[in-house]
Structure formats: C-alpha cells, structure tokens
Amino acid sequence: MKPYYEILRSLREDHDLTQSDVANLLGTTQQVYSRYENGVNEMPVRHIVTLCKFYRVSADFILGLPENEGV
C-alpha cells in the first residue's frame, strides 16, 4: 500500500500536470502543495474531496485504502 502522498504525485504526473497546476486548482501555493506531495504536511479533507472530483477517483483510492471491502 503506497502512502497517499505518493498517490497524489502519481495522479498529477499521469495527468501531465505541474505542482503549480494542482495548487491553483486547490487555491493554494506550489510550495504548500509540494509539502503535501512530500508527506511533510497532511492534506486537508476539503482538498482531498476536490482532487477526487477532479481526477474522478474515490477518496479510498487517494488514501491508498482497499475499495469495496466488507464492513
């Protein structure tokens, strides 16, 4: 299971985006977004929700959790 910050980087790179592009989407700076991607700071839930909608993936995917597991 990859840490969420590695998944953030992979999603961004897979969509040919820069850190600045994603930072603008989130309404933050490239420096702050870089800290999220490097695991220095935890990303706020509101940003995770925005990225789920943008990339069309679930929060479970971004967080590296298995999907559709029994409760």
C-alpha positions in Angstrom: 0.0 0.0 0.0 1.5 3.3 -1.1 1.2 6.4 1.1 -1.3 8.9 -0.1 1.3 11.5 -0.9 2.9 9.1 -3.4 -0.5 8.5 -5.0 -1.0 12.3 -5.2 2.2 12.6 -7.2 1.3 9.7 -9.5 -2.1 11.1 -10.2 -0.6 14.5 -11.0 2.1 13.1 -13.3 -0.4 10.7 -15.0 -2.4 13.8 -16.0 0.7 15.8 -17.1 0.2 18.5 -14.5 2.7 20.5 -12.6 2.5 21.1 -8.9 1.5 24.7 -9.7 -1.4 23.5 -11.8 -2.8 21.4 -8.9 -2.0 24.1 -6.3 -4.1 26.6 -8.4 -6.9 24.1 -8.5 -6.8 23.9 -4.7 -6.4 27.6 -4.2 -3.0 27.2 -2.6 0.6 27.8 -3.5 3.0 25.4 -5.2 5.2 25.4 -2.1 2.3 24.3 0.1 1.2 21.6 -2.4 4.8 20.3 -2.6 4.7 19.8 1.2 1.6 17.6 0.7 3.2 15.6 -2.0 6.3 15.0 0.0 4.4 13.9 3.1 5.6 16.9 5.2 2.1 18.3 5.8 -1.2 16.4 5.8 -3.6 17.5 3.1 -7.0 18.9 4.4 -10.1 16.9 3.7 -11.5 19.7 1.5 -8.5 19.4 -0.8 -8.9 15.6 -1.0 -12.5 16.0 -2.0 -11.6 18.5 -4.7 -9.0 16.1 -6.1 -11.4 13.2 -6.0 -13.8 15.1 -8.2 -11.0 16.5 -10.5 -9.3 13.1 -11.1 -12.6 11.2 -10.9 -11.3 8.7 -8.3 -12.6 7.8 -4.8 -11.1 9.0 -1.5 -10.3 5.4 -0.8 -8.1 5.4 -3.9 -6.2 8.6 -3.0 -5.8 7.4 0.6 -4.5 4.0 -0.6 -7.3 2.0 1.0 -8.8 -1.1 -0.5 -12.1 -0.4 -2.1 -15.3 -2.4 -1.7 -14.2 -4.4 1.3 -16.8 -5.8 3.6 -17.5 -3.7 6.7 
